[in-house]
Structures are given as structure tokens and as C-alpha cells.
């Protein structure tokens, strides 16, 4: 298996590779974290600890499916660590002693300034390499904790200041996506002393409703609640927030740990290209186990070899600059779809979708689709619904017929 040098320095800490467990059920005790590190992960963010001890419900998970695809998204109602604080601190200490070359990040959550400061000091004394402030859990039973705090820039700044008073460790501020822009609380946390940003935590959700009992899922003794949504379905939201952080003039040069929907090496590369330097994973581990890191390492290594990248830093943020405001996009041409009839199975999906949801530009003749360019606007809905991917980007035509631009320069 090809292995490139995937090491990276993040917030002054050296990582053998950028792949981490995120603070969650997948890193809830010493044994779990040790197995993950043995498998090849660069580090762990130990499940969030605090003076608060969680009392969890049962059942507490649900998932969203689409057609034949299971587990498009995942709902999790767990809170922070349910073990006593002393036990969690002992686990962090043991992990660092037994894995000195791995990065052990302590995720913490307090209910007031003093708790944040005390937790910072305690994890520093336990040997943690870094602290992540959990300002973003969407299902805490206390409004003094979690995403309710993360939506309040004043509180975020104050608690970051408390954490910096407690220890000299680098501090990550973990942001909630349950707001319009991640910039105000991120900027506030940096002003409070945070050194970097983690994004995103889970999205508040109701994944489904039992149609016979009229109760949301999962059902806990006849009731349910709003809680965090993760998995592949949230990746577009996560990439959007990482891009916002990477390009905002209010968070210049911020170092980002990317989280949300990472399942394979391609997802990893997308987060790097959008601006993240390290990556955190939970839901894919819950589905496939710790071994997925082997795919991450091999896939990213081959990608770097193909593209001529010597190190991870070479690709950080390369795609961020190409996400621009909608008003700046080139609207002067149309790219018509092109159908490969050797691959077409004549199912009619493109025709139905275009007629009922598009611009009635696909004609259906003898169970064969044809593009009517007089009506086609180049939206490519047809290509997106085609089950065999036989529709590609074809002829480019300028809307202004007098335009003499070279269409070969257009990237589609």
C-alpha cells in the first residue's frame, strides 16, 4: 500500500497524519481510543468530559434512508461522557503515556467560567496535547451547555478566556452549524484566545415520525426530541462552513479541523481543498469501524502521488478561492447535455424529471430520449437523475450569438 508522508503541524502540534476520531461515542474510553490508535489514526478527540454526568435515554439512535440506500444520515441523542470525571482524566493520562507519538485532544464542556477553567487545568495535568471546547452539542439537557452557548458570541469569548487561564495548551473552538453564519461565534472565540476552529458539530433534526403512533424517532417511552444529525448527508453543510471560515476576512489564516460526513478518502481531500488541515470522524466509524483510516491513508497517498503533492499543506484551501458569490458566476453560455446511447437503458427517468421538474426539453420517441436544444437551458437535471450516468456535458453555446470566445477555455 502506497503511503506518502501525511504528517502535518496543526496549532503547533505535530500529527503523524491528520485523521482523528471526533468527540463522540466512538472515543468514549481508554480501550476504544487505544484500538483506534493501534489501527493507524493520528489522534483522538476524547469524548467530551465535564463535571456534568450524562444520564442517557434508550434507544438514542435513528437513521435516514433513501430508496435502497441505508444510513444516508444519522440521528444521535447522546450527550457528553457518562463516566465520572476522574475516570475520564485517568483514561486521557493513560493514553498519552502509552501513545506518546499520537495526539490526544481533550474535549471539555463546562456550565460556567470556573468549570471551564478548572477542566482546562485538569486535562493539562492529565497530559492532553490540546483542548477542544465543545460549544455545539445540540442535545444537552442543560441550556447552560452545548449549542445554546455556541450561538452566543459573548459567552463563547468569555469561556475561551477561562480555558486559556486554565492551561497553556492550544485551544480549538468547536462550532455549531445551527445558525446562519459561523463567523460571529468563531471570531469571538478567537478574540477570547482560541487558536483554531473545529466545524461542524451535528445539525438539530427530526429524522422521521412513526406514522402509526404519531411519535418522532427514536421513540423513548412514547416521546422523542430534537437532536443532532450527522453522516454523509451533512457533508455539503460542513464544507460550506469550512469554506466560510477559510475565506472570511474576519477569520484570516484561521486553522480549521473539519468535521461532517467524512466517509472515504475523496471526502478527506474535499475538506483539505476547502481549507481544513485536520479531519475528525464519527458516524463512518460507527458504520464501518476504525479500519476506514486505512482507506483514508491509502487513498489520500495515491491522490497526492497523482497530483504531485509532496505534503498535505500543498493542497490546503486550493478549492476555497473557486467558490465565489453567485452574482460573479459566468452566465453567458449554455452547456447542453449529451446522451451516450450505448450506455442508455431507456428507462425514461430523464424524460420524466425534465418534463415534471425541469423545462420539458427531453423528447421521448420510441423509448429513446432526445435533447431539444430550443427548450433546453442546460440545467443538467437529466444527468443528475440518470441511474447509469450516460448523460454528460456536451456542446457549449454562447447566449450572445455574436460572441467569439473560445469555448475550449470554459471549465465544466
Number of C-alpha atoms within 10 A of each C-alpha: 10 10 14 19 13 19 16 19 15 17 17 11 12 16 20 17 23 26 25 27 28 28 26 20 21 23 22 21 19 18 11 14 25 19 14 23 19 12 14 19 27 26 26 26 27 33 25 25 28 23 17 19 14 17 12 13 13 11 14 17 17 18 18 17 12 9 5 6 8 11 19 15 19 24 27 24 22 23 25 26 26 18 16 14 17 12 12 24 22 15 20 24 20 16 25 18 13 10 15 12 13 22 25 24 29 31 29 26 25 24 17 14 15 14 20 26 20 19 26 31 18 18 26 21 12 19 21 23 21 23 28 26 28 28 27 27 27 28 22 18 11 10 12 14 21 26 26 19 21 30 23 14 18 15 21 27 22 18 28 27 20 22 30 21 15 20 20 13 24 20 27 28 30 29 29 29 23 19 14 9 14 21 19 18 25 29 21 21 31 21 15 21 21 26 22 22 26 26 29 28 27 28 24 21 16 18 19 14 14 11 8 6 10 10 16 18 22 24 19 14 9 11 12 16 17 17 22 24 26 28 24 17 17 21 20 12 16 24 26 18 24 27 22 19 29 23 19 13 10 13 19 11 13 20 20 27 27 30 30 30 28 28 22 17 20 15 19 24 22 20 29 28 22 27 30 30 23 24 25 23 26 24 26 21 19 12 12 10 13 23 14 19 23 17 15 22 24 16 20 23 22 17 15 21 15 9 9 10 15 14 16 23 18 13 21 19 21 14 15 22 13 9 14 9 7 8 7 8 9 8 10 10 17 16 19 20 24 16 19 11 13 7 11 17 14 14 14 18 16 26 25 17 18 21 14 10 11 18 16 16 21 23 18 15 8 7 12 15 20 17 18 14 12 7 11 19 16 20 15 19 16 27 19 13 16 18 14 11 14 17 22 16 14 14 12 16 15 16 11 9 8 7 11 8 9 8 12 7 7 11 5 7
